[in-house]
Amino acid sequence: MATDHILASDDSAPAERCFALDAVTAVIVTFNSAHCAEALGAQLADWPHVIVVDNGSADDTPARIRAALPQAQVLELGENRGFGAANNAALHQVRTPFALLMNPDCAVMAADAQALLASMADWPHAAIMAPQLVGGDGGKQVNYGWVRHLWASKGPAAEGVTCVGNACGAAMLLRLNAMPTRDWFDTRFFLYYEDEDLCLRLLQACKPVLIEPSVHVAHANRGSVRGPRPLSVEYGRGYHHARSKVLFTAKHQGHAAAIEHRRRALWGAVGLLALRVFAPSPKHVARVWGRVVGLWSAPVQY
């Protein structure tokens, strides 16, 4: 792979821009994401390498993806194995030097990928290069920070390429030969914190995780999943977020810290649930109840 293929500029000829994308595979995990297929087809039409892993969708996501992205390799797992496990299944199929993980609700354009690849060329030891995620209003989302249990991130947003402790897996470019293992994500994290766990393990292996704030990627937060049971989706979000946080604490801070976190978080969740009963919102009640159950059942020993 020639360096100039990576460094193709935004004003290059269309054929050259497409050729630059030959270095990267787009990796997308779907679950009831049929509503995202058309947008993905439009933004990835010129990408030669696309792998979509479907986590047992109950809608027609695989068929819609095949119609919108005929060049894509679609892996149907038949069941929901979780975000990390699905990404691992795709990454084992990647044959390019780089993989760009993206959620179905992210709009990663060819120019965005090129800019991230260019930054990777400038920082040859980096394992991950992540963009700045922005919402529908153009406002910056908090998609990176330092290791949470070591230092509370604070202050203004990054103004240039910056080494960070963690970056959100909704959109991140991986340099695959910099990864210390081929089991990229720890599959004990079904959903949430699997990206933070990967970043922390890379940091411990002296493999930098970088943010490129000049690259803005639109992210419709929580827009990937739809389905006939929206309250079940909200319950699952609360459940898995709480459970994964306890597991992350147990793995990286130890048994005692996990017990203390679960105790504090459980009291807070129960109190919030009581408030939601008096100011009912079915969506929020479902999410908080999921959080309570997730905390109660979470393992405190990794």
C-alpha positions in Angstrom: 0.0 0.0 0.0 1.6 3.2 -1.2 1.6 6.2 1.2 0.2 8.5 -1.4 -2.9 6.3 -1.6 -3.6 7.1 2.0 -2.8 10.8 1.6 -5.1 11.5 -1.3 -6.5 15.0 -0.7 -10.2 16.1 -0.8 -9.7 17.8 -4.2 -8.3 14.6 -5.9 -10.0 13.1 -8.9 -12.9 10.8 -8.0 -11.0 7.7 -9.2 -8.1 8.6 -6.9 -10.4 9.2 -3.9 -12.0 5.8 -4.5 -8.5 4.2 -4.8 -7.5 5.7 -1.5 -10.4 3.9 0.1 -8.9 0.6 -1.0 -6.8 0.7 2.2 -9.8 0.6 4.6 -12.7 -1.7 5.2 -15.9 -0.2 6.6 -17.3 -2.4 9.4 -20.9 -1.9 10.5 -22.9 -3.9 13.2 -26.6 -3.8 12.7 -29.6 -4.8 14.8 -33.1 -3.8 13.6 -31.4 -1.1 11.5 -33.3 -1.4 8.3 -34.2 2.3 8.5 -30.4 3.1 8.1 -29.8 1.1 4.9 -30.6 3.8 2.4 -28.3 6.4 4.1 -25.5 3.8 4.4 -25.9 3.0 0.7 -25.5 6.6 -0.3 -22.5 7.4 1.8 -20.6 4.1 1.2 -21.5 3.6 -2.5 -17.8 4.1 -3.6 -16.2 2.1 -0.8 -14.8 -1.1 -2.3 -14.6 -2.9 1.1 -17.6 -3.1 3.4 -18.5 -5.7 5.9 -21.9 -5.6 7.7 -22.6 -8.0 10.6 -26.3 -8.4 11.5 -27.0 -9.4 15.1 -30.2 -11.3 14.4 -32.4 -8.5 13.3 -36.2 -9.1 13.5 -36.8 -6.7 10.6 -35.5 -7.0 7.0 -32.1 -5.4 7.7 -29.9 -7.9 5.8 -32.0 -7.7 2.7 -32.2 -3.9 2.8 -28.4 -3.7 3.3 -27.7 -6.1 0.3 -30.0 -3.9 -1.9 -28.4 -0.6 -0.8 -24.8 -1.9 -0.7 -24.4 -4.7 -3.3 -20.6 -4.7 -2.8 -20.9 -5.4 1.0 -20.1 -8.7 2.6 -23.1 -9.4 4.9 -22.6 -11.7 7.8 -25.8 -12.9 9.5 -25.2 -14.2 13.0 -28.8 -15.3 13.5 -28.8 -14.0 17.1 -27.8 -11.0 19.0 -24.3 -11.8 20.2 -23.5 -8.2 21.3 -21.6 -5.3 19.8 -18.1 -6.5 20.5 -18.6 -10.1 19.4 -20.2 -8.9 16.1 -17.3 -6.5 15.4 -14.8 -9.3 16.1 -16.6 -11.5 13.6 -16.2 -8.8 11.0 -12.6 -7.9 11.8 -11.5 -11.5 11.3 -12.7 -11.1 7.7 -10.9 -7.8 7.0 -8.0 -8.0 4.5 -7.1 -4.3 4.4 -4.5 -2.6 6.7 -7.2 -0.5 8.3 -10.8 -1.0 9.5 -13.2 1.8 10.1 -15.8 0.9 12.6 -19.0 2.9 12.3 -22.5 2.7 13.8 -25.4 2.6 11.3 -26.5 6.0 12.6 -23.1 7.6 11.7 -22.5 9.5 8.5 -18.9 8.8 7.6 -18.1 10.2 4.2 -15.2 9.3 1.9 -13.4 12.5 2.7 -13.7 11.8 6.4 -12.1 8.4 6.0 -9.3 9.9 3.9 -8.6 12.6 6.6 -8.4 9.9 9.3 -6.1 7.8 7.1 -3.9 10.9 6.5 -3.6 11.4 10.3 -2.7 7.8 10.7 0.1 8.2 8.2 1.4 11.2 10.3 1.2 9.1 13.5 2.6 5.6 12.5 2.5 4.2 16.0 -1.2 5.0 16.6 -3.6 2.1 17.0 -6.8 4.1 16.8 -7.7 7.4 15.2 -11.2 8.7 16.0 -13.1 11.7 14.7 -15.1 14.3 16.5 -18.7 13.2 16.7 -21.4 15.9 16.2 -25.1 15.8 16.7 -27.8 16.9 14.3 -27.4 20.5 15.4 -23.7 20.4 14.7 -22.9 20.5 18.4 -19.9 18.4 19.5 -20.6 15.2 21.3 -18.4 13.9 24.2 -16.9 10.9 22.4 -13.5 10.8 24.0 -11.8 11.4 27.3 -9.1 10.1 29.7 -9.2 6.9 31.7 -12.2 7.6 34.0 -10.9 6.0 37.2 -7.6 7.8 36.9 -8.5 11.4 36.1 -11.8 13.2 35.5 -11.7 14.7 32.0 -12.4 18.4 32.1 -11.7 21.6 30.1 -12.1 22.6 26.5 -12.4 20.2 23.5 -9.2 19.1 21.7 -8.0 21.6 19.1 -5.5 19.3 17.4 -4.6 15.6 17.2 -4.6 14.5 20.9 -3.7 11.3 22.7 -6.7 10.2 24.7 -7.6 7.4 27.2 -10.7 6.3 25.4 -12.7 7.0 22.3 -16.3 6.0 21.4 -16.6 3.0 19.1 -19.5 4.6 17.2 -16.8 5.7 14.7 -13.1 4.8 14.9 -10.3 3.9 12.5 -8.2 0.9 13.6 -4.7 0.1 12.4 -4.9 -3.6 12.5 -1.2 -4.5 12.7 -0.9 -2.3 15.8 -3.5 -4.3 17.7 -1.8 -6.5 20.4 -4.4 -9.3 19.9 -6.8 -10.7 17.3 -9.6 -10.9 19.9 -10.1 -7.2 19.6 -13.1 -6.7 21.8 -13.7 -8.5 25.1 -17.0 -10.3 24.4 -17.9 -10.4 28.1 -19.1 -6.8 27.4 -22.3 -7.4 25.5 -22.9 -3.7 25.0 -21.2 -0.6 26.2 -17.7 -0.2 27.7 -16.2 -2.7 25.2 -14.7 0.2 23.3 -13.4 1.8 26.5 -11.9 -1.5 27.6 -10.1 -1.9 24.2 -8.7 1.6 24.4 -7.4 1.0 28.0 -5.7 -2.2 27.0 -4.1 -0.4 24.0 -2.9 2.4 26.4 -1.4 -0.2 28.7 0.4 -1.7 25.7 1.8 1.7 24.8 -0.4 1.8 21.6 -1.7 5.4 21.3 -5.4 6.2 20.8 -5.8 9.5 19.1 -8.6 12.0 18.4 -8.6 14.0 15.2 -11.0 16.9 16.0 -10.8 18.4 12.5 -12.8 15.5 11.2 -16.5 15.9 12.1 -18.8 12.8 11.8 -22.5 13.2 12.2 -24.0 10.8 14.8 -27.7 10.4 15.5 -27.2 9.2 19.0 -29.3 6.1 19.8 -30.6 6.1 16.2 -29.3 2.7 15.2 -32.0 0.5 16.6 -35.7 0.5 15.9 -38.2 -2.3 16.4 -41.8 -3.2 17.5 -40.9 -3.0 21.2 -39.3 0.4 21.9 -39.6 -0.1 25.7 -37.7 -3.3 25.5 -34.9 -1.4 23.7 -34.8 1.2 26.4 -34.8 -1.5 29.1 -31.9 -3.2 27.3 -29.9 0.0 27.1 -30.2 0.6 30.9 -29.5 -3.0 31.7 -26.4 -3.5 29.6 -24.9 0.0 30.4 -25.2 -0.7 34.2 -23.9 -4.3 33.9 -21.0 -3.4 31.7 -19.9 -0.6 34.0 -19.7 -3.0 36.9 -17.8 -5.5 34.8 -15.4 -2.8 33.6 -14.7 -1.7 37.2 -14.1 -5.3 38.3 -11.7 -5.9 35.4 -9.6 -2.8 35.8 -10.0 -1.7 39.4 -10.7 -5.0 41.2 -13.4 -6.8 43.2 -13.7 -4.3 46.0 -14.1 -1.3 43.7 -16.8 -3.2 41.7 -18.8 -3.9 44.9 -18.6 -0.3 46.0 -19.6 1.0 42.5 -22.6 -1.3 42.4 -23.7 -0.3 45.8 -23.6 3.4 45.1 -25.1 3.1 41.6 -27.9 0.8 42.8 -29.0 3.3 45.5 -28.9 6.0 42.9 -30.9 4.0 40.3 -33.6 3.0 42.9 -34.0 6.6 43.9 -34.3 7.7 40.3 -36.8 5.0 39.6 -38.9 6.2 42.5 -38.9 9.7 41.0 -39.9 8.4 37.6 -42.9 6.8 39.2 -44.1 10.2 40.2 -43.2 11.8 36.9 -43.8 8.9 34.6 -42.2 8.5 31.2 -42.5 4.9 30.0 -39.3 5.2 28.1 -37.3 6.5 31.0 -38.9 4.1 33.5 -38.0 1.2 31.3 -34.4 2.3 31.0 -34.0 3.0 34.7 -35.6 -0.4 35.6 -33.2 -2.0 33.2 -30.4 -0.2 35.0 -31.6 -1.5 38.4 -31.8 -5.1 37.2 -28.4 -4.8 35.4 -26.7 -3.5 38.6 -28.3 -6.2 40.8 -27.3 -9.0 38.5 -23.9 -7.7 37.4 -20.8 -9.8 38.3 -18.4 -8.0 40.7 -15.5 -10.3 39.9 -13.9 -10.5 36.5 
